[in-house]
Amino acid sequence: MSVAYQDPDTKLPNMAPAYKLTYFNGKGAAECIRFIFKYGGLEFEDFRINLEDWPQVKTKTPFGQLPLLEHDGKQINQSVCICRYLGKIVKIAGKDDWENVEIDAIVDTVNDFRLKIMTIYHEKDQERRKTQMETASKETVPFYLSRFDAIVKKNNGYLAVGRLTWADLYFASMIPCFDMFSGGDTFAKYPNLKALQNKINALPAIKKWIDQRPQTDYNVSSERFSAVGKRIVIEMAPAYKLIYFDGRGAAELTRYLFKYGGIDFEDVRIKREDWPQHKDKTPFGQLPVLEHNGKQVGQSLSIARYVANLVKLAGKDTWENLEIDAVVDTINDLRLKLTPIYFEKDEAKKKTLVDTLNNETFPYYLGRLEKIAQKNNGYLALGRLTWADIVLATAAPMFDMMSGGDTLAKYPKLKGLKEKVEALPAIKKWIEVRPKTEF
């Protein structure tokens, strides 16, 4: 039976809490949300679903996944989006757009690290799993944690902007997952990360929560439990430099946003053969990277969110931004499901994966997004153009490449939205003049 956990020291008022958090009976993808609620002293209903009850609950959620936040009769999924929203409410977000992009970049990179670990968890072939574990221990873990450790050392003991932010709580909430896979104290060799972990766990409200929370074994994330004006030219270098490969890929979304807003930027394109000499100069050995005022940030969606705020395609308040973020991350979930197909070398297996994509995955996600567009005046959030719509328009060519056809043909609202975005004057011009490259 599913239950609502109640903090024994919390005195409930004569009305239900303003927030209801629904998740499985474990830490996983909901624990950071609980950390932020507790840190900020916000009362919430901690509703926990047992795994055996999940099938009957699944169809009642927006995209068949948890955690789910309910507030004022509205539902929002996507754990990172929820954390970002609550981080702003309890005053551990950035003070301006640039600080927020620094925080977002860290969180998305932590999530990259988590997803690489989760790949090992889901591997069923024991020999391949053993090889992946060895690679993770010798390469993946040191690569990420050494960089995180250096970042904390430079940031006054924190992961971003020199003070406590929700990025630190997000990171701390993931540590049990990391320890479970490493089989020990993951941060033993990283003193700055270890000190940060101890600092977070010693925060009075967090410490109290850790002492009192339900004791569960389920530490792994189940978020994906289903088995992302006029142009003013100044006589100086552009304020922004966007670095990516010579293609559209993960940078095209940000290019669309820059073009839409008439913001001048330097579009630096690196050839594949030149990448090795540039890789170590990036924060985490990956692109795209945005440079501004001598600072660098990675993570394509974090960069896009920042630029969307600049060009007024974000929400007007924290809840509107949460609605947009949930759609963006859901489209990114769909995009990530294409990756195994792209890298599959066995043609027979690839065909099977493509068939599943076309017959199951696309209908599941696009059917739901189509209904969202129907309810939102032809847009994906808030009944008006937001950067979530730009995300869909820039992702559609990748969908087509993988499906082998016009993926949105059966979804008239989504098809019309893509065409609407591509007809925006600045974006239409960019499509006409941009370098001709493979995706």
C-alpha positions as CSV (number, residue, x, y, z in Angstrom):
1,M,0.0,0.0,0.0
2,S,1.2,3.5,-0.8
3,V,1.7,5.8,2.1
4,A,2.3,9.5,3.0
5,Y,5.4,9.7,5.3
6,Q,4.9,12.3,8.0
7,D,7.8,13.9,9.9
8,P,6.9,13.1,13.6
9,D,8.0,16.6,14.7
10,T,5.9,18.4,12.1
11,K,2.7,19.9,13.4
12,L,0.2,19.8,10.5
13,P,-2.1,22.8,10.1
14,N,-5.8,22.5,9.5
15,M,-5.2,22.2,5.8
16,A,-3.1,20.0,3.5
17,P,0.5,21.1,2.7
18,A,0.8,23.3,-0.4
19,Y,3.1,20.7,-2.0
20,K,2.7,17.0,-2.6
21,L,5.8,15.0,-3.7
22,T,5.1,11.5,-5.1
23,Y,7.8,9.0,-5.6
24,F,8.7,5.4,-4.8
25,N,9.5,4.3,-1.3
26,G,13.2,5.2,-1.6
27,K,15.7,8.0,-1.9
28,G,16.6,8.0,-5.6
29,A,15.6,11.0,-7.8
30,A,13.3,12.5,-5.1
31,E,15.9,12.8,-2.3
32,C,17.3,16.1,-3.5
33,I,13.8,17.5,-3.6
34,R,13.2,16.4,0.0
35,F,16.6,17.9,1.0
36,I,15.5,21.3,-0.4
37,F,12.1,21.2,1.2
38,K,13.7,20.4,4.5
39,Y,16.5,22.9,4.2
40,G,13.9,25.7,3.4
41,G,11.5,24.6,6.1
42,L,8.7,24.1,3.5
43,E,6.1,21.6,4.5
44,F,5.2,19.0,1.9
45,E,3.4,15.7,1.7
46,D,5.9,12.9,1.1
47,F,3.8,10.4,-0.7
48,R,5.5,7.1,-1.4
49,I,4.4,4.4,-3.8
50,N,5.3,0.8,-3.4
51,L,6.6,-0.8,-6.6
52,E,3.7,-3.3,-6.8
53,D,1.3,-0.3,-6.9
54,W,3.2,1.5,-9.6
55,P,1.4,0.0,-12.7
56,Q,-2.0,1.4,-11.6
57,V,-0.5,4.8,-10.8
58,K,1.8,5.1,-13.9
59,T,-1.0,6.0,-16.3
60,K,-2.1,8.9,-14.1
61,T,1.3,10.7,-14.4
62,P,2.2,13.0,-17.3
63,F,4.8,10.8,-18.8
64,G,4.7,7.6,-16.8
65,Q,7.5,8.5,-14.5
66,L,8.3,9.8,-11.0
67,P,9.0,12.0,-9.0
68,L,5.9,14.1,-9.4
69,L,5.3,17.5,-7.7
70,E,1.7,18.7,-7.2
71,H,0.9,22.3,-6.4
72,D,-2.3,24.3,-6.7
73,G,-3.9,21.5,-8.7
74,K,-1.0,21.3,-11.2
75,Q,1.4,18.4,-11.8
76,I,5.0,18.6,-12.8
77,N,7.5,15.8,-13.4
78,Q,11.3,15.9,-13.9
79,S,13.4,15.8,-10.8
80,V,16.0,18.4,-11.8
81,C,13.4,20.9,-12.9
82,I,11.6,20.5,-9.5
83,C,14.9,21.0,-7.7
84,R,15.6,24.2,-9.7
85,Y,12.1,25.5,-8.9
86,L,12.4,24.9,-5.2
87,G,16.0,26.1,-5.1
88,K,14.7,29.5,-6.1
89,I,11.9,29.5,-3.5
90,V,14.3,28.7,-0.6
91,K,16.9,31.1,-1.8
92,I,19.7,28.8,-2.8
93,A,19.6,29.5,-6.5
94,G,21.7,32.1,-8.4
95,K,21.3,35.9,-7.9
96,D,21.3,36.4,-11.7
97,D,21.1,34.5,-15.0
98,W,24.8,33.8,-15.2
99,E,25.0,32.4,-11.7
100,N,22.1,30.2,-12.5
101,V,23.8,28.9,-15.6
102,E,26.9,28.1,-13.6
103,I,24.7,26.1,-11.1
104,D,22.8,24.4,-13.9
105,A,26.0,23.4,-15.7
106,I,27.2,21.7,-12.5
107,V,23.9,19.9,-11.9
108,D,23.7,18.6,-15.5
109,T,27.3,17.4,-15.3
110,V,26.6,15.5,-12.1
111,N,23.6,14.0,-13.9
112,D,25.9,13.0,-16.8
113,F,28.1,11.2,-14.3
114,R,25.1,9.5,-12.7
115,L,23.8,8.3,-16.1
116,K,27.1,6.8,-16.9
117,I,26.9,4.9,-13.7
118,M,23.3,3.9,-14.3
119,T,24.3,2.4,-17.7
120,I,26.4,-0.2,-15.8
121,Y,23.5,-0.9,-13.4
122,H,21.2,-1.8,-16.4
123,E,23.7,-4.0,-18.2
124,K,22.6,-7.6,-18.0
125,D,25.6,-9.3,-19.6
126,Q,27.9,-10.0,-16.7
127,E,31.1,-9.9,-18.7
128,R,30.3,-6.6,-20.3
129,R,29.2,-5.3,-16.9
130,K,32.5,-6.3,-15.4
131,T,34.4,-4.5,-18.2
132,Q,32.2,-1.4,-17.7
133,M,32.9,-1.4,-14.0
134,E,36.6,-1.6,-14.5
135,T,36.4,1.3,-17.0
136,A,34.3,3.3,-14.6
137,S,36.7,2.8,-11.7
138,K,39.8,3.6,-13.7
139,E,38.5,6.3,-16.0
140,T,35.0,7.7,-15.5
141,V,35.0,8.2,-11.8
142,P,38.5,9.8,-11.6
143,F,37.7,12.0,-14.6
144,Y,34.6,13.5,-13.1
145,L,35.4,13.5,-9.4
146,S,38.9,15.1,-9.8
147,R,37.3,17.9,-11.8
148,F,34.5,18.3,-9.2
149,D,37.1,18.3,-6.4
150,A,39.1,21.1,-8.2
151,I,35.9,23.1,-8.7
152,V,35.0,22.9,-5.0
153,K,38.5,23.9,-4.0
154,K,38.2,27.1,-6.2
155,N,34.6,27.9,-5.0
156,N,35.2,28.4,-1.3
157,G,34.2,24.8,-0.6
158,Y,31.1,24.7,-2.8
159,L,30.3,23.5,-6.4
160,A,29.2,26.9,-7.8
161,V,29.3,30.7,-7.2
162,G,31.3,30.4,-3.9
163,R,28.4,29.6,-1.6
164,L,25.8,27.0,-0.9
165,T,23.4,26.4,-3.8
166,W,20.9,23.7,-4.7
167,A,23.7,22.1,-6.8
168,D,25.4,21.1,-3.6
169,L,22.3,19.5,-2.2
170,Y,21.7,17.7,-5.5
171,F,25.3,16.4,-5.4
172,A,25.0,15.3,-1.8
173,S,21.7,13.5,-2.4
174,M,23.4,11.4,-5.2
175,I,26.2,10.2,-3.0
176,P,24.5,7.0,-1.7
177,C,24.0,6.0,-5.4
178,F,27.7,6.6,-6.1
179,D,28.8,4.7,-3.0
180,M,26.5,1.7,-3.9
181,F,28.3,1.3,-7.2
182,S,31.8,1.9,-6.0
183,G,31.3,-0.5,-3.1
184,G,32.8,2.0,-0.6
185,D,33.4,5.7,0.2
186,T,33.5,7.2,-3.3
187,F,35.0,10.5,-2.1
188,A,37.7,9.1,0.2
189,K,40.4,10.3,-2.4
190,Y,38.7,13.7,-2.9
191,P,39.1,15.8,0.2
192,N,37.2,18.8,-1.0
193,L,34.2,16.7,-2.1
194,K,34.3,14.8,1.2
195,A,34.3,18.1,3.1
196,L,31.4,19.3,1.1
197,Q,29.5,16.1,1.8
198,N,30.1,16.5,5.5
199,K,29.1,20.1,5.4
200,I,25.7,19.4,3.7
201,N,25.0,16.5,6.0
202,A,25.7,18.7,9.0
203,L,23.2,21.4,8.0
204,P,20.7,21.2,10.9
205,A,17.5,20.6,8.8
206,I,19.3,18.1,6.6
207,K,20.9,16.3,9.5
208,K,17.6,15.9,11.2
209,W,16.0,14.6,8.0
210,I,18.7,12.0,7.5
211,D,18.3,10.9,11.1
212,Q,14.5,10.5,10.8
213,R,13.7,9.6,7.2
214,P,12.4,6.1,6.4
215,Q,15.1,3.5,6.2
216,T,15.0,2.1,2.7
217,D,17.4,0.1,0.5
218,Y,16.1,1.6,-2.7
219,N,18.8,4.2,-3.5
220,V,18.9,4.1,-7.2
221,S,17.1,6.8,-9.3
222,S,13.7,5.6,-10.8
223,E,13.0,8.8,-12.6
224,R,13.3,6.8,-15.8
225,F,11.4,3.8,-14.4
226,S,9.6,2.7,-17.5
227,A,10.9,-1.5,-17.4
228,V,17.1,17.9,-21.8
229,G,14.8,42.4,-31.5
230,K,17.1,43.9,-34.0
231,R,20.7,42.9,-34.1
232,I,23.0,45.5,-32.5
233,V,26.5,45.2,-33.7
234,I,29.1,46.7,-31.4
235,E,32.6,47.5,-32.6
236,M,34.2,44.9,-30.4
237,A,34.3,41.1,-30.2
238,P,30.8,39.6,-29.4
239,A,30.1,39.2,-25.7
240,Y,29.4,35.5,-26.2
241,K,31.4,32.7,-27.8
242,L,29.7,29.4,-28.5
243,I,32.1,26.5,-29.2
244,Y,31.0,23.3,-30.8
245,F,31.8,20.9,-33.6
246,D,31.1,21.8,-37.2
247,G,27.5,20.6,-37.2
248,R,24.2,21.4,-35.6
249,G,23.8,18.8,-32.9
250,A,23.7,19.9,-29.3
251,A,24.6,23.6,-30.2
252,E,21.8,24.4,-32.7
253,L,19.3,25.1,-30.0
254,T,21.5,27.8,-28.6
255,R,22.2,29.2,-32.0
256,Y,18.4,29.4,-32.7
257,L,17.9,31.3,-29.4
258,F,20.8,33.7,-30.1
259,K,19.4,34.4,-33.6
260,Y,15.8,34.7,-32.4
261,G,16.9,37.3,-29.8
262,G,19.3,39.2,-32.1
263,I,22.2,38.6,-29.9
264,D,25.6,38.7,-31.6
265,F,27.8,35.7,-30.8
266,E,31.0,34.1,-32.1
267,D,30.1,30.7,-33.7
268,V,33.3,28.8,-33.2
269,R,33.3,25.4,-34.9
270,I,36.0,22.8,-34.2
271,K,36.9,20.1,-36.7
272,R,36.8,16.6,-35.4
273,E,40.5,16.0,-36.2
274,D,41.3,19.1,-34.1
275,W,39.2,18.1,-31.1
276,P,41.9,16.3,-29.1
277,Q,44.0,19.4,-28.7
278,H,41.0,21.4,-27.5
279,K,39.4,18.7,-25.2
280,D,41.5,19.3,-22.1
281,K,40.7,23.1,-22.3
282,T,37.0,22.5,-21.7
283,P,35.5,22.1,-18.2
284,F,34.6,18.4,-18.7
285,G,36.0,17.4,-22.0
286,Q,32.8,18.0,-23.9
287,L,31.0,20.5,-26.1
288,P,29.2,22.8,-26.5
289,V,30.8,25.4,-24.3
290,L,29.7,29.0,-23.8
291,E,32.2,31.7,-23.0
292,H,31.3,35.0,-21.5
293,N,33.4,37.6,-19.6
294,G,36.2,35.2,-19.3
295,K,34.1,32.4,-17.9
296,Q,33.2,29.0,-19.4
297,V,30.2,26.8,-18.9
298,G,29.3,23.5,-20.6
299,Q,26.0,21.6,-20.8
300,S,23.8,22.4,-23.8
301,L,20.4,22.7,-21.9
302,S,21.9,24.9,-19.2
303,I,23.3,27.2,-21.8
304,A,20.1,27.3,-23.7
305,R,18.1,28.0,-20.5
306,Y,20.4,31.0,-19.8
307,V,20.1,32.4,-23.3
308,A,16.3,31.8,-23.3
309,N,16.1,34.1,-20.2
310,L,18.1,36.7,-22.1
311,V,15.8,36.6,-25.1
312,K,12.6,36.5,-23.1
313,L,11.6,33.0,-24.1
314,A,11.6,31.7,-20.5
315,G,8.7,31.8,-17.9
316,K,7.6,34.9,-16.0
317,D,7.9,33.2,-12.6
318,T,9.4,30.1,-11.1
319,W,6.3,27.9,-11.7
320,E,6.2,28.8,-15.4
321,N,9.9,28.0,-15.7
322,L,9.2,24.7,-14.0
323,E,6.5,23.9,-16.6
324,I,8.9,24.7,-19.4
325,D,11.8,22.8,-17.9
326,A,9.6,19.7,-17.5
327,V,8.8,19.6,-21.2
328,V,12.4,20.3,-22.2
329,D,13.7,17.5,-20.0
330,T,11.0,15.1,-21.4
331,I,12.1,15.9,-25.0
332,N,15.7,15.3,-23.8
333,D,14.6,11.9,-22.4
334,L,13.3,11.0,-25.8
335,R,16.5,12.2,-27.5
336,L,18.6,10.0,-25.1
337,K,16.6,7.0,-26.2
338,L,18.0,7.5,-29.7
339,T,21.6,7.2,-28.6
340,P,21.8,3.4,-28.5
341,I,20.4,3.2,-32.1
342,Y,23.1,5.6,-33.3
343,F,25.9,3.6,-31.8
344,E,24.6,0.1,-32.6
345,K,26.8,-1.5,-35.2
346,D,24.9,-4.7,-35.7
347,E,22.4,-3.9,-38.5
348,A,19.9,-6.5,-37.5
349,K,19.9,-5.2,-33.9
350,K,19.7,-1.6,-35.2
351,K,16.6,-2.5,-37.3
352,T,14.9,-4.0,-34.2
353,L,15.7,-0.8,-32.2
354,V,14.4,1.4,-35.0
355,D,11.1,-0.6,-35.2
356,T,10.7,-0.3,-31.4
357,L,11.4,3.5,-31.7
358,N,8.8,4.0,-34.5
359,N,6.1,1.6,-33.1
360,E,6.4,2.3,-29.3
361,T,8.8,5.1,-28.2
362,F,7.8,7.8,-30.6
363,P,4.0,7.2,-30.2
364,Y,4.4,7.1,-26.4
365,Y,6.3,10.5,-26.1
366,L,5.0,12.3,-29.2
367,G,1.4,11.3,-28.5
368,R,1.6,12.9,-25.1
369,L,3.4,16.0,-26.3
370,E,0.7,16.4,-29.0
371,K,-2.0,16.5,-26.3
372,I,0.1,19.1,-24.4
373,A,0.2,21.2,-27.5
374,Q,-3.5,20.8,-28.0
375,K,-4.1,22.2,-24.6
376,N,-1.6,25.0,-24.9
377,N,-2.8,26.9,-27.9
378,G,-0.4,25.0,-30.2
379,Y,2.6,25.4,-28.0
380,L,4.3,23.1,-25.5
381,A,3.9,25.3,-22.4
382,L,2.1,28.3,-21.1
383,G,0.0,28.8,-24.3
384,R,2.8,30.9,-25.9
385,L,6.2,30.6,-27.6
386,T,8.9,29.5,-25.2
387,W,12.3,27.9,-25.6
388,A,10.6,24.5,-25.1
389,D,9.2,24.9,-28.6
390,I,12.7,25.7,-30.0
391,V,13.9,22.5,-28.3
392,L,11.3,20.5,-30.2
393,A,12.1,22.2,-33.5
394,T,15.8,21.6,-33.2
395,A,15.4,18.0,-32.1
396,A,13.0,17.0,-34.9
397,P,15.7,16.5,-37.6
398,M,17.4,14.0,-35.3
399,F,14.1,12.2,-34.8
400,D,13.7,12.0,-38.6
401,M,17.3,10.8,-39.1
402,M,16.7,7.9,-36.7
403,S,13.2,7.0,-37.8
404,G,13.9,7.3,-41.5
405,G,10.9,9.5,-42.2
406,D,8.9,12.5,-41.2
407,T,8.5,11.7,-37.5
408,L,6.0,14.5,-36.7
409,A,3.7,13.7,-39.7
410,K,1.1,11.9,-37.5
411,Y,1.1,14.7,-34.9
412,P,-0.4,17.8,-36.5
413,K,0.1,20.2,-33.6
414,L,3.7,19.3,-33.2
415,K,4.3,19.4,-37.0
416,G,2.6,22.9,-37.1
417,L,4.7,24.0,-34.1
418,K,7.9,23.0,-35.8
419,E,6.9,24.9,-38.9
420,K,5.9,27.9,-36.9
421,V,9.3,28.1,-35.2
422,E,11.1,27.6,-38.5
423,A,9.1,30.5,-40.0
424,L,10.1,33.0,-37.4
425,P,12.0,35.6,-39.5
426,A,15.4,35.4,-37.7
427,I,15.4,31.6,-37.5
428,K,14.2,31.3,-41.1
429,K,17.1,33.5,-42.2
430,W,19.6,31.5,-40.1
431,I,18.4,28.2,-41.6
432,E,18.9,29.6,-45.1
433,V,22.5,31.0,-44.4
434,R,23.9,28.6,-41.8
435,P,26.8,26.2,-42.9
436,K,25.6,23.1,-44.7
437,T,26.6,20.2,-42.5
438,E,25.4,16.7,-41.6
439,F,23.3,16.8,-38.4
